[in-house]
Amino acid sequence: MVSQDEINARAKAAVMDFDDEAVEEICEEAIEAKVDVVSLIQDGLTAGMNEVGDQFEQGTLFLPHVIAASEAMSAGVAVLTPVLEAQGGAVKSKGKIVIGTIEGDIHSIGKDIVATMLKIAGFQVVDLGRDVAIATYVDAVKEHKPLVIGSSALMTTTMVLQMQIEEQLKEAGIRDTVLTMVGGAPVTQDWADKIGSDIYAENATDAVVKCNAAAE
Ligand code: HCB
């Protein structure tokens, strides 16, 4: 029987090889073998994606490689999502969470994983998509009255806009009605503290743990 570490390592390698078909096959094998699919996403697929990102930063890989790796990762997540959803079962809604990738930023893989995991955990999730205008977050708080409004930012140039969500919620007089959550690779607890965000989530599991605590 295949071990978790082995299948994670193979998934990581397949993302780094930009091999969608291999990623899909590995994910199907993982489902068959009943290994932990959350670990497969975080310690396998995401680890491969991060390695590609590091090599892109170092100049040893280029944008087409990043695109190909993200397609391979997305292919794997698509295979695993129904299993994750089935694991969630029919649970009573713990409340609403609105999430989106911030204005100017089209990175959506991490936000999509967070949205899926929150759904599985029993939250009703409203996904605003990517490149979401700050005013749209504010309007969504007015419309949906969520427990948490989450933003994702993958670039140092776009994470600064997370501050504007705080400011515009205050200007609209609704900051106290909702908890704000920030995440994305360059985002840290220090950044969340600096801008006054209520929740910093390092990854999807952390987002679920912290939103669960907020819902209690
Ligand atoms: Co892109 N990109 N990229 N990229 N990209 C990054 C982010 C760089 C860091 C790469 C680098 O230089 N090392 C860099 C940003 C540098 C900076 O900070 N300024 C960068 C750049 C520069 C760019 C372009 C500008 C490149 C160009 O066109 N010249 C361009 C951006 C255009 C734009 O947005 N306006 C671009 C484009 C792309 C794509 C399209 C090729 C592709 C995205 C595909 C897609 O998302 N549909 C892409 C990718 C894949 C990456 C890297 C390699 C991986 C991102 C990723 O998906 N990681 C990334 C390098 C990196 O981050 N290591 C690189 C995997 C996911 C699972 O992790 O961190 O997103 P995550 O999410 C976690 C976690 O953060 C947390 O939970 C998630 C799950 O565990 N989380 C939240 C995320 N959001 C949350 C929200 C919450 O409320 C709570 C928790």
Residues whose N, C-alpha, C, O or C-beta is under 5 A from the ligand:
A	BS01	HCB	T46 M49 N50 V52 G53 F56 E57 L63 V66 I67 S70 G104 D105 I106 H107 S108 I109 G110 K111 I113 V114 G150 S151 S152 L154 M155 T156 T157 M181 V182 G183 G184 A185 A201 E202 N203 A204 A207
